[in-house]
Amino acid sequence: MGGFSLELNEDQVDLRDWVHGFAKDVIRPAASEWDEREETPWPVIQEAAKIGLYGFESLATWFADPIGLSLPIATEELFWGDAGIALALMGTGLAAAGIFASGEPEQLAEWVPECFGTEDEPKLAAFCASEPQAGSDVAGYRTRAVYDEASDEWVLNGQKAWATNGGIANVHVVTAVVDPALGARGQAGFVVPPGTPGLSSPGKIKKHGMRASHTADVFLDDVRVPGRCLLGGRERLEARLARAREGQRAGGQAAMATFETTRPTVGAMAVGVARAAYEYALEYAKDREAFGRKIIENQSIAFDLANMRMEIDAARLLVWRAAWMGRNNVPFTAGEGSMSKLKAGEVSVWVTERAIQVLGGAGYTREHPVERMHRDAKIFTIFEGTSEIQRLVISRAISGMTIR
């Protein structure tokens, strides 16, 4: 089991400084432009791919850290740069996590590189779980996958909603129902290879924040994928379904297994945005004068900034704990993964709002980035499980009761 220390080792410090430099020199100068354009920032993705920051090798290296902190460290720095561009870079990682959570080794070897493309021609991937009538309600998914034994193919039909990179992705990872009678336990994950007929998208959704990240609905109309595209394989699926039908524990469920893997990473995203807003507000308060003195000399401002820093540090510690636990297979007996995402998401919304307040009227304008940061932060209390869902997970874990 990897040891845990609050002092970063040399590799982690080097990683933090490297990603921070890219965020500072490449992401931040482009942030306002791509937020206004509401388009995928392909030039930034290509620049990240050229230096090895975007690709399955870097993601694998971060995952391999025995302490588990490399991924949240890198993620925080990217989102410190800008959340919309960072999600355009990190969104593919969610699909890769879906393959990692449910796939077999040969499936990881085949499909994860396809998610990212190459240095010269980077690609994107999409994880398609939520549906129009079922977001956090995983048991409510209706997209169906039916096995065609004659052709050894799975036929997928349904609609997915709010998919990051949906429709423009090279690879789509789709959660679908294979046995409706089993609810959430009757689901499986599938890879939809590039160019598969029947998969379509009406185009990008206009959003409140994260505008540089592509979000779209995805339609599956008789989408046929080879049997090898079932993550985990048919034999493992049939064994899991059999256990579920007998009332036994059936093992991991496709969408939830992915969310459990990624919640601390989402928490790190939120921490990065909060830290960026706090640092901007702090420098503004030290420079701005009102009534003959720097505004930070007023207790109301100073105390706000002190609370902002405290809450950010507390959220980061929860993220790091959950990341360490996940990497070292320590069970989340009290919903620690959900705790990290819940705390960090709500801190990010609160800190960015307070940053606007510190700047006053200036903070409400697009002349200062805290306005954009506040818009970006809100999604952290919604996607990959709302704050209410995180509280439900935690309360069930600590009580052992079925709380609804």
C-alpha positions as CSV (number, residue, x, y, z in Angstrom):
1,M,0.0,0.0,0.0
2,G,1.4,3.4,-0.9
3,G,2.4,5.6,1.9
4,F,0.7,9.0,2.5
5,S,2.4,12.3,3.2
6,L,1.3,15.9,3.0
7,E,4.7,16.7,1.7
8,L,4.8,16.2,-2.0
9,N,7.6,14.2,-3.4
10,E,10.0,15.4,-6.1
11,D,8.0,13.9,-8.9
12,Q,4.8,15.4,-7.7
13,V,6.4,18.8,-7.3
14,D,7.8,18.6,-10.8
15,L,4.4,17.6,-12.2
16,R,2.6,20.4,-10.4
17,D,5.1,23.0,-11.7
18,W,5.0,21.6,-15.2
19,V,1.2,21.7,-15.5
20,H,1.0,25.0,-13.7
21,G,3.4,26.5,-16.3
22,F,1.2,25.2,-19.2
23,A,-1.9,26.6,-17.4
24,K,-0.3,30.0,-16.8
25,D,1.3,30.4,-20.2
26,V,-1.1,28.7,-22.6
27,I,-4.5,28.2,-21.0
28,R,-5.1,31.5,-19.2
29,P,-4.2,33.8,-22.1
30,A,-6.8,31.9,-24.2
31,A,-9.5,31.5,-21.6
32,S,-11.6,34.5,-22.3
33,E,-11.5,34.0,-26.1
34,W,-12.7,30.4,-26.0
35,D,-15.4,31.2,-23.4
36,E,-16.8,33.8,-25.7
37,R,-16.5,31.7,-28.8
38,E,-18.1,28.7,-27.1
39,E,-16.1,26.3,-29.2
40,T,-13.7,23.4,-28.5
41,P,-10.2,24.9,-28.1
42,W,-8.5,22.6,-30.6
43,P,-5.3,24.7,-30.8
44,V,-4.8,24.3,-27.0
45,I,-5.5,20.6,-27.1
46,Q,-3.0,20.2,-29.9
47,E,-0.4,22.2,-27.9
48,A,-1.0,19.9,-24.9
49,A,-0.7,16.8,-27.0
50,K,2.7,18.0,-28.5
51,I,4.3,18.3,-25.0
52,G,2.7,15.1,-23.7
53,L,0.2,16.7,-21.4
54,Y,-2.8,15.3,-23.4
55,G,-2.6,11.6,-24.1
56,F,-3.0,8.2,-22.5
57,E,0.6,8.0,-21.5
58,S,0.4,11.0,-19.2
59,L,-3.0,9.8,-17.8
60,A,-1.5,6.3,-17.2
61,T,1.5,7.9,-15.4
62,W,-0.8,9.9,-13.1
63,F,-2.9,6.9,-12.3
64,A,0.2,4.8,-11.6
65,D,1.3,7.1,-8.7
66,P,1.1,4.7,-5.7
67,I,0.2,7.6,-3.4
68,G,-2.7,8.6,-5.7
69,L,-2.1,12.3,-5.7
70,S,-0.6,13.0,-9.1
71,L,-4.0,13.0,-10.9
72,P,-5.7,15.5,-8.5
73,I,-2.5,17.7,-8.4
74,A,-2.4,17.9,-12.3
75,T,-6.2,18.4,-12.4
76,E,-6.2,21.3,-9.9
77,E,-3.5,23.1,-11.9
78,L,-5.3,22.8,-15.2
79,F,-8.6,24.1,-13.7
80,W,-6.7,26.9,-12.0
81,G,-5.9,28.0,-15.6
82,D,-9.4,27.8,-16.9
83,A,-12.2,25.4,-16.2
84,G,-13.8,25.3,-19.7
85,I,-10.5,24.7,-21.5
86,A,-9.4,22.2,-18.8
87,L,-12.6,20.2,-19.2
88,A,-12.0,20.1,-22.9
89,L,-8.6,18.5,-22.1
90,M,-9.9,16.3,-19.2
91,G,-13.2,15.2,-20.6
92,T,-11.6,12.3,-22.5
93,G,-10.3,11.0,-19.2
94,L,-13.9,10.3,-18.0
95,A,-14.4,7.9,-21.0
96,A,-11.0,6.4,-20.4
97,A,-12.0,5.9,-16.7
98,G,-15.2,4.1,-17.9
99,I,-13.1,1.7,-19.9
100,F,-10.6,1.3,-17.0
101,A,-13.4,0.7,-14.5
102,S,-15.2,-2.1,-16.4
103,G,-12.9,-3.2,-19.2
104,E,-10.5,-6.1,-19.6
105,P,-6.7,-5.5,-20.1
106,E,-6.9,-6.0,-23.9
107,Q,-9.8,-3.6,-24.1
108,L,-7.8,-0.9,-22.3
109,A,-4.9,-1.5,-24.7
110,E,-7.1,-1.2,-27.7
111,W,-9.5,1.6,-26.9
112,V,-7.8,4.0,-24.5
113,P,-5.2,5.1,-27.1
114,E,-8.1,5.5,-29.6
115,C,-9.7,7.9,-27.1
116,F,-6.8,10.3,-27.3
117,G,-5.5,9.9,-30.8
118,T,-1.9,10.9,-31.6
119,E,0.4,13.8,-31.0
120,D,-0.1,15.0,-34.5
121,E,-3.8,14.3,-34.6
122,P,-5.4,14.4,-31.1
123,K,-8.9,13.0,-30.7
124,L,-11.6,13.2,-28.0
125,A,-13.7,10.6,-26.2
126,A,-17.1,10.8,-24.6
127,F,-18.7,9.0,-21.6
128,C,-22.4,8.7,-22.3
129,A,-24.4,7.9,-19.1
130,S,-27.1,10.5,-18.2
131,E,-30.4,10.5,-20.1
132,P,-33.1,13.2,-20.5
133,Q,-35.2,11.6,-17.8
134,A,-32.4,10.1,-15.7
135,G,-29.4,12.1,-14.6
136,S,-28.4,11.1,-11.1
137,D,-31.1,8.4,-11.2
138,V,-28.8,5.7,-12.6
139,A,-31.5,3.1,-12.2
140,G,-33.7,5.1,-14.5
141,Y,-31.6,4.6,-17.6
142,R,-33.6,3.4,-20.7
143,T,-31.0,3.1,-23.4
144,R,-31.1,-0.6,-24.4
145,A,-28.5,-3.0,-25.7
146,V,-29.7,-6.3,-27.2
147,Y,-27.3,-9.0,-28.2
148,D,-27.6,-10.4,-31.8
149,E,-26.1,-13.9,-31.5
150,A,-26.1,-14.5,-35.2
151,S,-23.7,-11.6,-35.9
152,D,-22.0,-11.4,-32.5
153,E,-23.0,-7.8,-32.2
154,W,-24.8,-5.6,-29.7
155,V,-27.5,-3.3,-30.9
156,L,-27.9,-0.1,-29.0
157,N,-30.9,2.2,-29.1
158,G,-31.7,5.3,-27.0
159,Q,-30.7,8.8,-26.1
160,K,-27.9,10.1,-23.9
161,A,-27.9,13.7,-22.5
162,W,-25.2,16.1,-21.3
163,A,-22.3,14.1,-22.8
164,T,-19.0,15.9,-22.7
165,N,-17.6,15.7,-26.2
166,G,-20.8,13.9,-27.3
167,G,-21.0,13.7,-31.1
168,I,-17.5,15.1,-31.8
169,A,-15.7,12.2,-30.0
170,N,-13.6,9.6,-31.7
171,V,-14.8,7.0,-29.2
172,H,-18.1,7.0,-27.2
173,V,-18.4,4.9,-24.1
174,V,-22.1,4.2,-23.5
175,T,-23.9,2.8,-20.5
176,A,-27.0,0.7,-21.6
177,V,-29.6,-1.6,-20.1
178,V,-29.1,-5.3,-21.0
179,D,-31.7,-6.7,-18.5
180,P,-34.5,-4.2,-17.6
181,A,-35.9,-6.4,-14.8
182,L,-32.6,-5.9,-12.8
183,G,-32.7,-2.1,-12.8
184,A,-29.2,-0.6,-12.2
185,R,-27.8,-4.1,-11.8
186,G,-28.8,-5.0,-15.3
187,Q,-26.6,-2.4,-17.1
188,A,-23.3,-2.7,-18.9
189,G,-20.8,-0.5,-20.6
190,F,-20.0,-0.5,-24.4
191,V,-17.5,1.1,-26.6
192,V,-18.8,2.6,-29.8
193,P,-15.9,2.7,-32.2
194,P,-15.1,5.7,-34.5
195,G,-17.5,6.1,-37.5
196,T,-20.1,3.6,-36.3
197,P,-23.4,4.2,-38.2
198,G,-26.5,5.2,-36.2
199,L,-24.8,7.4,-33.7
200,S,-25.6,11.1,-34.1
201,S,-25.8,14.4,-32.2
202,P,-27.8,17.6,-32.9
203,G,-24.9,19.8,-31.9
204,K,-23.5,21.6,-28.9
205,I,-25.7,22.7,-26.1
206,K,-25.4,26.4,-25.0
207,K,-24.4,26.5,-21.3
208,H,-24.1,28.8,-18.4
209,G,-20.5,28.0,-17.9
210,M,-17.7,25.7,-19.1
211,R,-18.4,27.1,-22.5
212,A,-15.2,25.9,-24.1
213,S,-16.1,22.3,-23.3
214,H,-18.5,20.6,-25.8
215,T,-21.6,19.2,-24.2
216,A,-24.3,17.5,-26.4
217,D,-27.1,15.0,-26.6
218,V,-26.2,11.7,-28.3
219,F,-28.8,9.6,-30.2
220,L,-28.3,5.8,-30.8
221,D,-30.4,4.4,-33.6
222,D,-29.7,0.7,-34.2
223,V,-26.1,1.2,-33.4
224,R,-24.4,-2.1,-34.0
225,V,-21.1,-2.8,-32.2
226,P,-19.0,-6.0,-32.2
227,G,-19.2,-8.3,-29.3
228,R,-15.7,-7.4,-28.2
229,C,-17.0,-3.8,-27.5
230,L,-18.9,-5.0,-24.4
231,L,-16.7,-3.8,-21.5
232,G,-15.6,-6.7,-19.4
233,G,-16.8,-9.3,-21.9
234,R,-20.0,-11.4,-22.2
235,E,-18.9,-14.2,-19.9
236,R,-18.3,-11.8,-17.0
237,L,-21.6,-10.0,-17.7
238,E,-23.6,-13.2,-17.7
239,A,-22.1,-14.2,-14.4
240,R,-22.9,-10.9,-12.9
241,L,-26.4,-10.9,-14.1
242,A,-26.9,-14.5,-12.8
243,R,-25.8,-13.4,-9.3
244,A,-28.2,-10.4,-9.5
245,R,-31.1,-12.6,-10.5
246,E,-30.4,-14.8,-7.5
247,G,-30.4,-11.9,-5.2
248,Q,-26.7,-12.0,-4.6
249,R,-24.3,-9.0,-4.7
250,A,-23.7,-8.5,-8.4
251,G,-20.5,-6.5,-8.3
252,G,-20.0,-3.0,-9.8
253,Q,-22.5,-1.2,-11.9
254,A,-21.1,0.4,-15.1
255,A,-21.9,4.1,-14.6
256,M,-21.5,4.1,-10.8
257,A,-18.1,2.4,-11.0
258,T,-16.9,5.2,-13.3
259,F,-18.3,7.9,-11.0
260,E,-16.7,6.3,-7.9
261,T,-13.3,6.5,-9.8
262,T,-13.7,10.1,-10.8
263,R,-15.4,11.9,-8.0
264,P,-12.1,12.9,-6.2
265,T,-10.8,14.2,-9.6
266,V,-14.0,16.3,-10.0
267,G,-13.3,17.6,-6.5
268,A,-9.8,18.6,-7.7
269,M,-11.3,20.5,-10.6
270,A,-13.5,22.5,-8.2
271,V,-10.5,23.2,-5.9
272,G,-8.6,24.6,-8.9
273,V,-11.3,27.0,-9.9
274,A,-11.8,28.1,-6.2
275,R,-8.1,28.7,-5.8
276,A,-7.9,30.8,-8.9
277,A,-10.8,33.0,-7.8
278,Y,-9.3,33.3,-4.3
279,E,-5.9,34.3,-5.5
280,Y,-7.3,36.9,-7.9
281,A,-9.5,38.4,-5.2
282,L,-6.6,38.5,-2.7
283,E,-4.3,40.4,-5.1
284,Y,-7.2,42.8,-6.0
285,A,-7.9,43.5,-2.3
286,K,-4.2,44.2,-1.7
287,D,-4.1,46.6,-4.6
288,R,-7.5,48.3,-4.5
289,E,-8.0,51.4,-2.4
290,A,-11.2,52.8,-1.0
291,F,-11.7,55.4,1.7
292,G,-8.0,56.1,1.9
293,R,-6.7,52.5,2.5
294,K,-6.3,49.1,0.9
295,I,-9.6,47.3,1.1
296,I,-7.9,44.2,2.6
297,E,-7.3,46.4,5.7
298,N,-11.0,46.1,6.4
299,Q,-11.8,43.1,8.6
300,S,-14.9,42.2,6.5
301,I,-12.7,41.7,3.4
302,A,-9.8,40.2,5.3
303,F,-12.0,37.7,7.1
304,D,-13.7,36.7,3.8
305,L,-10.3,36.0,2.3
306,A,-9.2,34.0,5.4
307,N,-12.4,31.9,5.2
308,M,-11.9,31.4,1.5
309,R,-8.4,30.1,2.0
310,M,-9.4,27.8,4.9
311,E,-12.3,26.2,2.9
312,I,-10.1,25.6,-0.1
313,D,-7.4,23.9,2.0
314,A,-10.1,21.8,3.7
315,A,-11.6,20.7,0.4
316,R,-8.2,19.8,-1.0
317,L,-7.4,17.6,2.0
318,L,-10.7,15.7,1.5
319,V,-9.8,15.3,-2.2
320,W,-6.3,14.0,-1.5
321,R,-7.7,11.6,1.2
322,A,-10.2,10.1,-1.2
323,A,-7.7,9.9,-4.1
324,W,-5.2,8.1,-1.8
325,M,-8.0,5.7,-0.6
326,G,-9.1,5.0,-4.2
327,R,-5.6,4.3,-5.4
328,N,-4.8,2.0,-2.5
329,N,-8.1,0.1,-2.6
330,V,-9.1,1.4,0.9
331,P,-13.0,1.1,1.0
332,F,-15.0,4.3,1.1
333,T,-16.9,3.2,4.3
334,A,-18.3,6.7,5.0
335,G,-18.7,7.9,1.4
336,E,-15.3,9.6,1.4
337,G,-15.3,9.9,-2.4
338,S,-18.6,11.7,-2.3
339,M,-17.5,13.9,0.6
340,S,-14.6,15.2,-1.5
341,K,-16.7,16.0,-4.5
342,L,-19.5,17.5,-2.4
343,K,-17.2,19.7,-0.2
344,A,-15.1,20.9,-3.1
345,G,-18.0,21.7,-5.4
346,E,-19.9,23.7,-2.8
347,V,-16.7,25.5,-1.7
348,S,-16.0,26.4,-5.4
349,V,-19.4,28.0,-5.8
350,W,-19.1,29.9,-2.5
351,V,-15.5,31.1,-3.1
352,T,-16.1,32.3,-6.6
353,E,-19.2,34.2,-5.4
354,R,-17.3,35.8,-2.6
355,A,-14.5,36.7,-5.0
356,I,-17.1,38.7,-7.1
357,Q,-18.2,40.4,-3.9
358,V,-14.6,41.4,-3.0
359,L,-14.2,43.0,-6.4
360,G,-17.6,44.7,-6.1
361,G,-19.1,46.0,-9.3
362,A,-15.8,45.2,-11.2
363,G,-16.3,41.6,-10.3
364,Y,-19.6,41.4,-12.1
365,T,-18.1,42.5,-15.4
366,R,-16.3,40.4,-17.9
367,E,-13.2,42.6,-17.5
368,H,-12.3,40.4,-14.6
369,P,-12.2,36.5,-14.7
370,V,-14.0,35.9,-11.4
371,E,-17.3,36.4,-13.2
372,R,-16.4,33.5,-15.6
373,M,-15.1,31.4,-12.7
374,H,-18.4,31.8,-10.9
375,R,-20.3,30.6,-13.9
376,D,-17.9,27.7,-14.4
377,A,-18.1,26.6,-10.7
378,K,-21.8,26.0,-10.5
379,I,-21.6,22.7,-12.5
380,F,-19.6,21.1,-9.7
381,T,-22.7,20.9,-7.6
382,I,-24.6,19.2,-10.4
383,F,-22.7,16.9,-12.7
384,E,-21.5,13.4,-11.8
385,G,-24.0,13.4,-9.0
386,T,-25.7,16.5,-7.6
387,S,-24.9,17.7,-4.1
388,E,-28.1,16.1,-2.9
389,I,-27.0,12.7,-4.4
390,Q,-23.6,13.0,-2.7
391,R,-25.3,13.6,0.7
392,L,-27.5,10.6,0.0
393,V,-24.5,8.4,-0.7
394,I,-22.8,9.7,2.5
395,S,-25.8,9.3,4.7
396,R,-26.4,5.7,3.5
397,A,-22.8,4.9,4.1
398,I,-22.6,6.2,7.6
399,S,-26.0,4.8,8.7
400,G,-26.3,1.5,6.8
401,M,-29.9,2.4,6.2
402,T,-31.9,2.8,2.9
403,I,-32.4,6.5,2.8
404,R,-34.5,8.0,0.0
